[in-house]
Amino acid sequence: MQKTIVLCIKYLAGITGGAERNVVELANHLADTGNKVFIVVYEKSDASPAFVLKPEVTIINARKLHQFHNGPSPVEWAEEQGRRRAYAGDEDAIRWFDDSFEMRLHWGRVILSLEPSLLITFLPHTSTPLLEQLGERLPIIVTNQNTPAVDYFSEKHDTQAFDRYKRLKNLDLARAVHVLIPEFASYFPEHLRERVHAIPNVVHPVNEGKSLFDSSKTIIALGRFDVQKQFDLLIRSMPFVLEKAPNWHLKIFGRGQEEDNLRTLIRRHSLQRSVLLMGRTAKPLDELRKADLFVIPSSYEGWGLTLTEAMSVGLPCIGFQDCSGVNWILRDGETGVLLRERSAETLADGILHLINDSTLARRCGENARAFVRQFSPEKVYAVWDSLIDGVLR
């Protein structure tokens, strides 16, 4: 029997992040397996998704469907009053309900009009309001694309303390909570853990690897130019690398709010000839194949999408032990180097270790390709299909 499955993420247009890629790829898979699939967003932009969406998947921007934008009916307002009743007298709580009500009402109406069998929500700014509005009406799977330490216990997504409380509290209304790595289950309250399911991201197989140290002498990094990604630390490691390996250079692909600061840092250390900010690339695998070493200096990750892409082409990789989403994937001495101390000097030592030991680098690259085969689309989506069937039963 055909199921109607709705995937929700607040912002999708033109964004090249891991969560956005996973929305599109999961939607494509669900359509391929005979389901009626919608992606419902709530954003100002009319731009297309950055990733290729199959024609069988319908994308709907609930913010633009004005036929759903009239005020609440008496029944809807009574339901809203019922939600607020437990927080009477709490000004922060009432402010949260007021600020989110219009969005919840319009977004919820659009979703209900599709008569879904199942709702899958991505990221807290989507999951929290939709659980509030629809959690007692529809089976919902909440997917988490980041470490819960950030998504539920930090101010990254909202500075309001009540919103952070609601992010966690509203998970009680979810039929299942998805995380990327098994260890992330420990962040959730004990009564939720039986509903927490670890399913990794898909890593697409790459038929052609690369020959290490052929001629390029290139260190590569990819990602959003954000403080979290710690590209400043990587840049500050390069004078130590160049002191002993002067013919090597670093390419960083991406864009973001830290770009001006990174360029200033490059000039301060006179690295203009050796460290290049390359902008975004539409073909990351091609760029990875041209490089010799991959570095992911992030302070935290939910998964490390660029890391597994680098591993898929056979690059030896370097990251930090204290980075969630990296320390589970990267195996020290097997698929690359996992550093215990977060400093520019330590990072340079790790890079030089692989530069000076081509046998180790080659072995790490081969092991990396073998390691990520366990995350093939067939294996990962079989687990997703099982979870969805279990929730619907």
C-alpha positions in Angstrom: 0.0 0.0 0.0 1.4 3.4 -1.0 2.3 5.6 1.9 2.3 9.4 1.9 5.4 10.6 3.6 6.1 14.3 4.3 9.7 15.5 5.1 10.0 18.9 6.7 12.9 21.3 7.0 12.4 25.0 7.5 15.1 26.2 5.1 16.3 24.2 2.0 16.7 26.6 -0.9 20.2 26.8 -2.2 21.8 25.5 1.0 24.6 22.9 0.6 24.8 21.5 4.1 24.6 17.9 5.2 21.1 18.1 6.6 19.8 19.6 3.3 21.5 16.9 1.3 20.1 14.2 3.5 16.5 15.6 3.2 16.8 15.4 -0.6 18.4 12.0 -0.8 16.0 10.4 1.7 13.1 11.9 -0.2 14.5 10.5 -3.5 14.9 7.0 -1.9 11.4 7.0 -0.5 9.9 8.0 -3.9 12.0 5.3 -5.5 10.4 2.7 -3.2 6.8 3.6 -4.2 5.8 6.2 -1.7 4.1 9.5 -2.3 6.7 12.0 -1.0 6.5 15.7 -0.2 9.1 18.1 1.2 7.4 21.0 3.0 9.5 24.0 3.9 8.7 27.4 5.5 10.9 30.1 4.0 11.0 33.4 2.1 13.2 32.2 -0.7 11.8 30.6 -3.9 15.2 29.2 -5.0 15.6 25.6 -5.8 17.3 23.1 -3.6 21.1 22.8 -4.1 20.8 19.1 -4.6 19.0 17.2 -7.3 15.4 16.3 -6.4 13.6 13.6 -8.4 10.5 14.8 -10.3 8.4 12.3 -8.3 9.1 14.4 -5.1 6.9 17.5 -4.6 8.4 20.4 -2.7 5.9 22.9 -1.1 6.7 26.2 0.6 4.0 26.5 3.2 4.9 30.2 3.7 3.8 31.0 0.1 0.4 29.2 0.2 -1.8 32.0 1.2 -5.0 30.0 1.1 -3.8 28.5 4.4 -3.0 31.9 6.0 -6.3 33.0 7.5 -6.6 33.4 11.2 -7.3 30.5 13.6 -10.8 28.9 13.7 -12.5 28.6 17.1 -11.4 25.0 17.3 -7.8 25.8 16.4 -7.7 28.6 18.9 -9.1 26.3 21.6 -6.4 23.8 20.8 -3.8 26.5 21.1 -5.1 27.7 24.5 -4.9 24.1 25.6 -1.2 23.9 24.7 -0.5 27.1 26.6 -2.5 26.3 29.7 0.3 24.5 31.5 2.5 27.6 31.2 0.1 30.2 32.5 2.0 33.0 34.1 5.3 32.1 32.4 6.1 35.2 30.3 8.9 33.5 28.4 6.7 30.6 27.5 3.8 32.7 26.4 6.2 34.8 24.3 7.4 31.6 22.6 3.9 30.5 21.8 3.0 33.9 20.5 6.1 34.2 18.3 5.7 30.8 16.8 1.9 30.5 16.5 1.4 31.9 13.0 4.2 29.7 11.6 2.9 26.6 13.4 -0.7 27.2 12.3 0.1 27.8 8.6 2.8 25.1 8.4 0.6 22.6 10.2 -2.4 23.2 8.0 -0.4 22.6 4.8 1.0 19.3 6.2 -2.4 18.1 7.4 -3.9 18.9 4.0 -1.6 16.3 2.5 -3.0 13.6 4.7 0.4 12.1 5.5 1.0 8.6 6.9 4.2 9.9 8.5 6.1 13.1 9.1 9.9 13.3 9.2 11.3 16.5 10.6 14.9 17.8 10.3 16.7 20.1 12.7 15.4 21.7 16.0 13.9 24.8 14.4 11.7 22.5 12.4 11.1 19.6 14.8 10.2 21.7 17.9 7.3 23.8 16.5 5.9 20.9 14.4 5.9 18.5 17.4 4.0 21.1 19.3 1.5 21.6 16.6 1.1 18.1 15.2 2.7 15.6 17.6 -0.6 14.4 19.0 -2.1 14.0 15.5 0.6 12.4 13.3 3.4 9.9 13.8 6.6 11.9 13.7 10.2 10.8 13.3 12.6 13.5 14.5 16.0 13.4 12.7 19.1 15.0 14.3 21.9 15.9 12.0 24.2 17.4 14.6 25.5 16.4 18.0 22.7 16.7 20.6 25.2 18.6 22.8 24.8 21.5 20.4 21.2 21.0 19.2 19.6 20.6 22.7 22.0 22.0 25.2 23.4 25.2 23.6 22.3 28.5 22.3 23.2 27.7 18.6 19.6 27.6 17.3 17.9 30.0 19.7 19.0 32.1 22.7 15.7 31.7 24.5 15.9 29.3 27.5 12.3 28.3 27.0 13.0 27.2 23.4 15.9 25.0 24.5 13.6 23.5 27.1 11.0 22.9 24.4 13.5 21.3 22.0 14.0 18.4 24.5 10.5 18.3 26.1 8.7 18.1 22.8 10.6 14.9 21.9 8.1 13.1 24.2 5.6 13.6 21.3 7.9 11.9 18.7 7.4 8.2 17.7 11.1 7.9 17.1 14.2 10.0 17.4 17.0 9.5 14.9 20.7 10.2 15.5 23.7 9.6 13.3 26.0 7.9 15.8 25.1 5.4 18.6 26.9 7.4 21.3 24.6 10.4 20.8 21.7 8.4 22.4 23.4 9.0 25.8 22.5 12.7 25.6 18.8 12.1 25.9 16.7 11.4 29.0 16.5 7.7 29.9 12.8 7.5 29.2 13.5 8.5 25.6 16.3 6.2 24.8 14.2 3.2 23.7 12.9 5.5 20.9 16.4 6.7 19.8 17.7 5.0 16.7 21.2 5.4 15.3 21.3 5.4 11.5 24.5 6.8 9.8 24.6 9.0 6.8 24.9 7.5 3.3 28.3 7.5 1.8 28.1 7.0 -2.0 30.6 4.5 -3.4 33.3 5.9 -5.6 34.6 3.6 -8.3 37.9 5.5 -8.8 40.3 6.3 -6.0 43.5 8.3 -6.4 47.3 7.8 -6.4 48.8 9.5 -3.3 51.6 12.0 -3.6 51.6 11.9 -7.4 52.5 15.6 -8.0 50.1 18.0 -6.3 51.4 18.1 -2.7 48.0 19.4 -1.7 46.3 19.5 1.7 42.6 20.0 1.3 39.7 21.0 3.6 36.1 21.7 2.7 33.2 23.2 4.7 31.3 26.3 5.7 33.5 29.2 6.9 32.1 29.1 10.5 33.9 29.3 13.9 32.8 25.6 14.4 34.9 24.5 11.5 38.2 25.8 13.0 39.8 26.7 9.7 41.7 29.4 11.5 43.6 26.7 13.4 44.4 24.9 10.2 45.8 28.1 8.7 47.9 28.8 11.8 49.4 25.3 11.5 50.7 25.9 8.0 53.9 27.9 8.9 55.0 24.9 10.9 54.2 22.6 8.0 56.0 24.8 5.4 59.1 25.0 7.6 59.7 21.3 6.9 57.7 20.7 3.7 58.0 24.0 1.8 56.6 22.7 -1.5 53.2 21.8 0.0 50.1 24.0 -0.1 46.6 24.1 1.4 43.3 24.6 -0.4 40.2 25.3 1.6 36.8 25.1 -0.3 33.8 26.9 1.1 32.1 30.2 1.9 30.8 31.8 5.1 30.8 34.6 7.6 34.4 33.9 8.7 35.9 34.4 5.2 37.2 37.9 5.9 38.8 36.8 9.2 40.5 33.8 7.4 41.9 36.1 4.7 43.3 38.5 7.3 44.9 35.5 9.0 46.5 34.4 5.8 48.0 37.8 5.1 49.2 38.1 8.7 51.2 35.0 8.4 52.3 35.8 4.8 50.7 32.6 3.4 49.1 34.1 0.3 51.1 31.7 -2.0 50.6 28.6 0.1 47.1 28.9 1.5 44.2 29.4 -1.0 40.6 30.0 -0.2 38.9 28.5 -3.3 35.2 29.3 -2.8 32.5 26.7 -3.2 32.9 23.8 -5.5 30.1 21.9 -7.3 32.3 18.9 -7.6 33.9 18.1 -4.2 34.9 14.6 -5.2 36.9 15.8 -8.1 38.8 18.3 -5.9 39.4 15.6 -3.3 40.9 13.3 -5.9 43.4 16.0 -6.8 44.6 16.3 -3.2 46.9 14.2 -1.1 45.7 14.8 2.5 42.4 15.8 4.0 42.1 17.8 7.3 38.9 18.3 9.3 39.8 20.6 12.2 36.2 21.1 13.4 35.4 21.5 17.1 32.2 19.4 16.7 30.3 17.7 13.9 27.1 15.6 13.7 28.7 13.3 11.2 31.5 14.8 9.2 30.1 14.7 5.7 33.3 16.0 4.0 35.3 13.5 6.0 33.5 10.5 4.7 33.6 11.9 1.2 37.4 12.2 1.5 37.6 8.7 2.8 35.5 7.4 -0.1 38.2 8.5 -2.6 41.0 7.0 -0.5 42.5 10.1 1.1 44.3 9.8 4.5 42.5 12.1 6.9 43.4 14.1 10.0 41.0 15.3 12.7 40.8 15.8 16.5 39.8 13.3 19.2 37.6 15.8 20.9 35.3 16.3 17.9 32.1 14.4 18.0 31.1 13.1 14.6 34.8 12.7 13.7 36.2 10.6 16.6 33.6 7.8 15.8 34.5 7.7 12.1 38.2 8.4 12.0 40.5 5.6 13.4 43.9 6.7 14.5 46.7 4.9 12.6 44.1 3.0 10.5 42.3 5.5 8.3 44.3 8.6 9.2 45.5 10.5 12.3 43.3 11.5 15.2 45.0 14.1 17.3 44.6 14.4 21.1 45.7 18.0 21.6 44.0 20.9 19.8 46.8 23.2 18.8 48.4 24.5 15.6 51.7 22.8 16.4 50.0 19.4 17.0 48.0 19.7 13.8 51.2 20.5 11.9 52.9 17.4 13.4 50.0 15.2 12.3 50.2 16.6 8.8 54.0 16.2 8.6 53.6 12.6 10.0 51.6 11.6 6.9 53.7 13.7 4.5 56.9 11.9 5.7 55.4 8.4 5.7 53.9 7.7 2.4 53.5 4.0 3.2 51.3 4.9 6.2 49.4 7.5 4.2 48.7 5.0 1.4 47.6 2.4 3.9 45.3 4.8 5.7 43.7 5.9 2.4 43.0 2.3 1.4 41.6 1.5 4.8 39.4 4.6 4.7 37.8 3.5 1.4 37.1 0.1 2.9 35.7 1.5 6.1 33.0 3.7 4.5 31.6 0.9 2.4 29.5 0.0 5.4 27.5 3.2 4.8 26.4 2.4 1.3 22.9 3.5 0.2 21.6 0.0 0.2 22.6 -0.7 3.8 21.6 2.7 5.2 18.2 2.9 3.5 17.4 -0.7 4.5 17.6 0.5 8.1 15.5 3.6 7.4 12.9 1.5 5.7 12.8 -0.8 8.7 12.4 2.2 11.1 9.6 3.7 9.1 7.7 0.4 8.8 8.1 -0.1 12.6 6.7 3.4 13.4 3.8 2.9 11.1 2.9 -0.4 12.7 
